[in-house]
């Protein structure tokens, strides 16, 4: 890869972000923690809000964690705010209020993983440690035409490529290339400063192959009780957890179904889990009209299996 070409491209095309205009280590750390799980535009807003109120680690350390949480409202993943507050207090007690500069010291702080430690050490302190994130993995997979690079492969590639004189710019250039040009879908290879060394252009959209997420499989027991008129007994589920606030029959990991009629197993697939629901039928004195309450698709499937009439059939 032509490293000079990529660095030149970065200097001409990098987005003007608040933490680039005013690159204090604390500002860079805030940005990296925010961008771990927040979109860029929202990250910029929250960075402004937090950095104005807490321009230094000491100013945050003196505040209550509730104030950090209050400013964090809407950014999600609130444990980040708690860890950041704890981090600021450690920086004050152990480092006299000055953010430590080495990868290992940063990695030991609350809320800092390998990526964030490498980003802050290189961008804020010019230490030659390579960052690996999804952008770098994608650029690497395409440059080397490797559909399935391991974590080790990507780290070795990034370590081998880093420009030791400008590690912060280099890491940002790789990530910026992935964000702006070598995008997940339809990369603009004709604008790419490193297209000459790229071996994956012909099948770039297929590189890298998405990681297979192993779905969790859970076994559940459900007892559906139906009255003489064919109406089921339904309970409203709690306000938190799966299907919060919706209505349905009793469903647990373990239920006493001895002597009951077994209706069958429903396989229900959600984004991160597969539910195998074993359904048993029982009777009850008086059920309710299931068409008057909110039901999940799974509960509709269970009711249909039990022969309960629904106005809106299950898809
Ligand atoms: Fe990505 Fe295309 Fe550049 Fe290769 S040439 S690194 S696929 S943008």
Boltz pocket constraint, residues with backbone or C-beta under 6 A from the ligand:
constraints:
  - pocket:
      binder: B
      contacts: [[A, 139], [A, 142], [A, 143], [A, 181], [A, 182], [A, 183], [A, 187], [A, 188], [A, 189], [A, 192], [A, 193], [A, 194], [A, 195], [A, 196], [A, 198], [A, 199], [A, 200], [A, 201], [A, 204]]
      max_distance: 6.0
